[in-house]
């Protein structure tokens, strides 16, 4: 057993009074050194393993900056590039309470959880009697929380939260990923009971104040394997030649009341989580798969944005409010696409008319967005197909077609319309929102001009000329022009990757700055309250303002926006981790096989390669390239051979051999096949 003894003096806590002290969150490495991430600062603070004061991954600490300089050598051992500041932890403000996953091990009356995580280098001591009581057996995966790690402790001491199962079992591994990100994979009985107690009957009282669309033709389009249908479109052609299209969204806010057990749980989760083989829902099944699922031929309570639209996609009028619908058809994307392509001769005539008309409108909406300066990225989305036991059997590209865009454009229209109503104080249903109403916006800031300059310089090496205009909407036009010029070329993926790095991350805020990527001045999330808590908040605020109520407390909602943004990031990280695990599992029987690929990333310690056709990414260690010593040219996104001057750039074709597929670390190692003549 490898127990790592604590010196008990990891950071003396005594530093000069003149040095700056910051508070931040710890990101730990397998080697024991840490980086302290300080909000609002670009450069993290590097802390040697001997100066961490027993801080662990996720902890909030105070760190004193003791050295301003280059810690490139230390960073090379981890995952980050050059660091300018070095420091020492002087206080652990708050332990993270996060779960660490490892292998349960016993020796006599002693028990440990042996860590295999890249963020946790220390094994954790636990109570053997507690382990036995919970059913933990030697060799099983368990999740554990650290309770203390004081000066007198030989190692961190914690308690087992859950017994996950044997390593390699699909459920055990997926639950381990959820535990790693502190995500629940079951609802407490109190929450389930509260959801189950909600009546499924729709009474006259439930219909009061709602517009009745049950006599209007309505349909849903969702993935073939979808279990909940939270949006529907109603359609009818008007006598003046225009169309009335309603975007109807499950009225979750009608059933989930603020402060209820279900609401508290939904708020804490923030979002549904989509792992490769399962969905971890934000709401219990009674709500997301029954009450609030817009299943065909059932009366359903909804919140809607209804539009009168000309055939030229001009919005003539709009209405927002509560509705009741009864969906006529449930389509998947392939069925809708078949109608669009004329390959469904037996389709219902009314359904065909609705799909074709809505598709025509959606195409015009999309064209208008890109003319307004929306950023056009069309990167391939790869999907992992698993069998009934969760084993990966295929990796394929998910292709979006007109049916996908049809739904997307109408969801964008509804989201934008709701945000614009509140933000501008416009009239809606005879009610003025008035200016300065507190609201939950989905915002996206302008790109980083320095990174766009890097893209321009990089593209120049391939013979492309970008416009020297990176301010405001001009940046989007420059990016789109480059992508159009490189369409179908090997370098396109590299251009998209660098351009994406220049983009800010979308998030939630009460401060509206617009959505740069979509080219919208006003944008929110209104269309998925089943799976996103911010949408639920939007529905509640909208109800207040349509009733003419005063503005809600901005400070409260800003905190809620930050929480929702944080939960979104955690969910996305968990989703990516599950994909990575399944990709490594998929490649296990391909060790020793050769593939063509393209360079997808370069760092000072390795070259990342995506193989064809699956786009599975692995790393070629620079230490193991035999032909030369390669140096990292960060400015030009390339590796340069010191002796041969051989250059590897993003997008370059290479051939690799799969060297190792490490499931526990979720790492793929490739080796470069070189011509060594």
Buried (B, 14 or more C-beta within 10 A) or exposed (E): EEBEEBEEEBBEEEBEEEEEBBBBBBBBBBEBBBBBBBEEEEEBBBBBBBBBBBBBBBBBBBBBBBBEEEBEEBBBEBEBEEBBBBBBBBBBEEBBEBBBBBBBBBEEEEBBBEBBBBBBBBBBBBBBEEBEEBEBEEEBBBBBBBBEBEEEBEBBBBBBBBBBBEBEBBBBBBBBBBBBBBBBBEBEEEBBBBBEEBEEEBEEEBBEEBBEBBEBBBBBBBEEEBEBBBBBBBBBBEEEEBBBBBBBBBBBBBBBEEEBBBBBBBBEBBBBBBBBBBBBBBBBBBBBBBBBBBBBEEEBBBBBBBBBBBEEBEEEEBBBBBBBBBBBBBBBBEBBBBBBEEEBEEBBEBBBBBBBBBBBBBBBBBEBBBEEBBBBBEEEEBEBBBEEEBEBEEBBEEEEEBBBBBBBBBBBBBBBBBBBBBBBEBEBEEBBBBEEBBBBBBBBBBBBEEBBBBBBBBBEEBEBEBEEEBEEBEBBBBBBBBBEBBEEEEBBBBBBBBBBBBBBEBBBBBEBEBBBBBBBBBBBBBBBBBBBBBBBBBBBBBBBBBEEEEBBEBEEBBEBBBBBBEBBBBBBBBBEBBBBBBBBBBBBEBEEEBBEBBBBBBBBBBBBBBBEEBBBBBBBBBEEBEEBEBEBBEEBBBBBBEEEEBBBBBBBEBBBBBBBBEBEBBBBBBBBBEEEE
